[in-house]
Amino acid sequence: MNTANAPPVKGRLFYSIVASGEGIVDVYLNPDLRPMTTEDGFTDYDITVLVVRGINPDDERFGGDLEGHIRAHYSAWCESGEMIYL
């Protein structure tokens, strides 16, 4: 089996597909968690993620396999994503 195309193993998550209503999904990509120490010594986190909103998973461009399309064109998906801070 080509492990480069295998499903993610626990702890290896590069994207998430989240239903946003009426058959449309949002694709969240490349989550980044950066710990930082506050002035009082506690740990806080800066979290960023790229999001591509309003995707129709049945769009013919994806050939019936949205996840496969994301994996095959991951860089392009990231380039089209909007950076959000959580």
Secondary structure, 3 states (H helix, E strand, C coil): CCHHHCCCCCCCCCEEEEEEECCEEEEEEEEEEEEEECCCCCEEEEEEEEEEEEECCCCHHHCCCHHHHHHHCHHHHHHHCEEEEC
